[in-house]
Amino acid sequence: MPTQRLVYIDLAKAIAIYLVILGHVLIKLFNVSQNNDILLQTIYEFHMPLFMIMSGFFFKSSLKLSVFDFLKKKSIQLLLPSLSCTLICILYLYISHGACDWRVELIGNSWFLKTLFLNYLVTYFLMKIRFPDILLFVVSWVVILLIPHSYSLQFNWMYMYFWMGIFINKYRTQIEDRAKVIFSITIVSFVLLLIYKNYNGYDTDILPMSALLISQIPLLLLKLGLGLTGSLSVLLLCYIICKNELFKLDRIASYGCYTLGIYVVQTFIIVNLLPDIMQLKNEYDFLHLFSILLSLIIFFICIYIINTLSSIKYLDIFLFGGQYHKIQKNEK
């Protein structure tokens, strides 16, 4: 039997990928700096940690797979779309600009998919060790923080959030039973931490992040608090809303199934194509409102492109890891 989807998780996914689009629109099309834009700062404190938490939330099902099946599935699902997107962007940059820093593209393009694959890989083999989950997490994270350059593609930071997703799933019933109380705590904590950070002028977007850099520990704790409280606030708010019978958000939540595809498509459209076509001024009085609406339009354009391309099975595999062709077949 197919696994029943959690509507509130799908809704949180839809919100998270929309925030990715909004952040890229502000940066790439309006040249907004994260240092002086409160909306952009807020988004970047938790939107990628939220994605990693939700990925970790569903990790345990991967343990049912053999090593071969696990590597095959995650390579097709994560590495192949990352490689495809990278090659398309490199080809576009060579055609449109006559040059491309292909090393930067190979490393940084679709970075989240590569980091997510590495998180799955490390955690899968760790989980084969018969030790308590909390012990595995603490020891492995300390070791990873001590490894030189483990901050590449934010791996050592995202690794922590991946495990937070595992623990949230483990204690899901207790968390959901106290959703309103925990949400009240997390949203207030997030706002207070954000005010504290901005009032003191702290920059939490710091690299490298390493256990060897003792001076970074206060900032790392602040960044940890912002990422966790922001992510939990979104998850719990989605849970509370979806539990309320007045709100029927199944249709909106269903867009959460498109997160990987949207991530790939928007990487090409917003990061590469649109900045060559238009550069918008950021002096508009309604900059944020316009950005929100434009991002919503791009969001649905991405879904249309995914549905169109994934109707061809091999394109779906090549571009999106083969996720959407089956969905379309089931809907017919």
N, C-alpha and C positions, 0 to 999 in steps of 0.2 A: 504493500500500500504506500502511496506517496506520503511524504512527511507533511503534516499540517503546518502551514506557515504561521508565524507569529505576526499579526497585523501591526502591532506597535513597533516591532523591530523593522519591518519593511517601511513603515512611515518614517522612522528615524534615519534609515538609509536614504530615503528620498530627500529628506531635509539636508542630510550631510552632503550628498552629491550636489544639491542645489547650491549649498554654501561654497563648495569647491568652484563651481562656475562663477558665482558672485565674486569671490575673491580674485579669480583670474581676470574677470571683466574689469574690476577696479584697478588692478595692477597693470594689465597688458593694454587695455584700451584707453583708460583714463590716466595712466601713469601716476596713480595715487601711491604715496609712500606709506608703508605700514607704520612708520614712526609717528606720523601726525594725523592718522585717521582712526578714530575710535571704533568704527564699524569693522574695519579691516583687522585691527588689533584683536577685537573680540572673536571674530571668526577664526583667526589663526591660532588662538589659544587652545581650541578644542576640536576643530572639525576633523583633522586627520587622526588624532587620538581616538575620537569617537568611531571612526571607521575601523581602526585596529581593534578596539574593544569588541565591536560587533563581529569581527572576524574570529577573534578568540572565543567568543560566545558559542560559536558552532564548531569549534575545533575538535571536540571529543569524537565526533562521528568519523573523523579521519583515522582514528586508531583502529577502526574495524577493518581497514584496508591492509592488504599485504604491502610489503615495502615496494614491490614493483608497481602494483596498482596505485599506491599513494604517489610515487614519483611521477608516474605517467599522467595521472589525473591532474596534479597540481602544475606540472610542466605545461600541459596543454591549456589549462584554465588560466594560468597566471603568466608564465614566461613567454608563451607563444604570442599572446596579444601585446605584451610589452615589446617583444622583438619586432612584430609587425608594425606597431605604431612608430617605433624608432626608425625603421627602414623607410617608411612612408615620409616621415618628417625630414630625414636626411635627403631623400630624393627631391622633395619639394624645395628645400633650402638650396640645393645645388642648382635646380632649374630656375628658381625665382631670384636668387641672390648671387649665383655663380660661385658660391663658396659655402662651406659649412664646417664648423668645428665638430667633426664626427665623433671625436673622443668624448666631448661633453655630452653629446646626444646619446651615445652608447651607454654612458654611465647614468646620466640624470634623467633622460626621457622616461616617462612612466615609472619613476623611481619607486612609487608606493607598491606597485605590483612585484617588483624585485625584492623589496624589503619584506613584503608579506610572504612571499615564497620562502625566504630565508627563515622567517619566524616559524612557519609551518614545519620546515625541514628540521630545524634545531629542536623544536618542542616535540615533534613526533618521536625522534630517537631518544630524547630525554625521558619521555613518558614510558618508554620501555623498561626503564630502571624502576625497580620496586621500592620507591621511597615516597613519603608524603608529598603531595603537590606543593605545599608551601615551602618545604625544604628544597625541592628541586628548583623552584623559582628563585628563592633568595640566593642560593649558592651559585646558580648559573648566571644570574644577573650581575652579581659581584664579579665573577670571572670575566664575563663579557665586557663590563666596564673597565676592567684592567687590561684588556687586549688592545694594543695600539691600533688606532684607526677604526675601532669598532663603531665609531660615530658616523662612518660613511653611510650615506643614504638614511641617516637617522636610525640605523638599526638598533643600537643599544638603548635608544629612548623608546622606540616603538615596541621593542621586545617587552618592556614593562607593561604597556597597555594591552598587548596581546594576552598576557597572563591575567590581567585584570578582567578581561572578558571571560576567561576560563573560570575564574572565581565567582564572577557575577552569575554565570550560568549554574555553578555548583550550589549557590545559595539563592537561586532565583525565587523560590517560593517565599522565603523569609523577606526578601527585598520587595517583592510585589505586594505582600500583605501589609507592608508599612510604607507603601509608595508615596503617599501624601506627606507623611512626616519626613521621610528621607529627602523628598524633593524640596520641601521647605528649607531644610538644612543646606542642601547642596546649592540651591539657587542663591540663597543669601550669602553663603560662603564664597561662591564664584564672584558675585558682585563686589563683595568686600575685598577680596584678593585682587580683583581688577583695579579697584580704586586705589588700593595700597600700592600696587605696581606702578600705576600711572602717576600717582602723587609723588613717589620717590624717584621717578624717572628710570626705573629698572628696565633693562633690555633682556627679556627671557628667551629671545631667539638667538641663543649663543651656541657656537661650535668652536672647538670640539667639546663634547660632553664626556668627561672621563673621571673615574674615581680618583685618578692621580692628581686632578686639579682641585685641591681642597678648597680653594677660594671660591669655587663655583657652587659649593654645596648649598648655601642659602638660596641662590637663584634657582638651582635645580629643584629644591623643595617647593619654591614658589611656583615654578613651571609645572611641577607634578600636581600641586594642588589645583591650579587653574585647569589643567587638562582633565583631571578626574572629576572635579565638581561640575565643570561645563558639560562634559560628556554624560555624566549621570543625570544632570538636570534635563537634558534633551530626551534621554531614554525614558526617564520616569514621567516626564510631561506627556510624551507620546502614549505611555501606558495608561495614564490617568484619563487622557482624552478618549482613547479607544475603548476604555471600560465604560465610559458614559454613553448610554444608549441614545442620547440626543444627537450624537455625532456619528455619521456614517461615512467613514473615511477609507473604506476598503479600496475604492477606485484610486484615490490619491496614493494610498500605501502601496498599491500594485506597481507604481513607478519605481519603488525601491528595488525591484527585480532587475532594473536596468543599470545599476550603479557601475558595474565594470565597463559595460559598453559606453555609457556616458563619459566615464573617466577617459577612455581611449579616444572617443570622437572629439570631446572638448579640448583634449591636448593638441590635436591638429588644428581645430577651428579657432580656438581662442588664443592659444599660445603661439601659433605660427601664421595661420591664414589671415584672420581679421586685422591684426596689427599692421599687416602690409597693405590692407585695403583702406583702413580708416584709423585715424588717431583723434580721439575726442578730447576736448578741453575739460579740465577738472574744476573750472571756476563756476560751473552752473550752480544756481541756488538750490536746485532739486537734484543734485548729483546722485545722492544715494537712492532716491525714489526712481530716477531714470535707470540707474544701474540694476536695481531690483527687478524692474519690468523687463529690461533688456535680457537679463539673466534668465528670466522665466521663459522668454521667447526662445532663447538658445537651448534651454532645457528640453522643450518640446521638439525643437528641430533635431536635436541629438536623438531623441526617441524615434522620430520619423526615419532618420538615416539608419538607425540600428535595425528597425523593422524591415526596411527596404533591402539592406545589404544581407541581413541574416536569412532572408527568404531563399538565398542560395547557400546550400549546406556548407560547401567548402569555404566560402567567404566567411561564413559564421565561425567556422573552426579557426581559420587563419587570423581573423580580426578580433574575435570575441571568445575564443576558447570553446566554441560550440554550444553556448548556453541558450541561444534564443531560437534556433531553428526548431528545437523540440517544443518550446512554448507555443510557437505559431502552429505547429502540427496539432497540438492538443486543443487549441482554440477553434480549429476548423471543425 
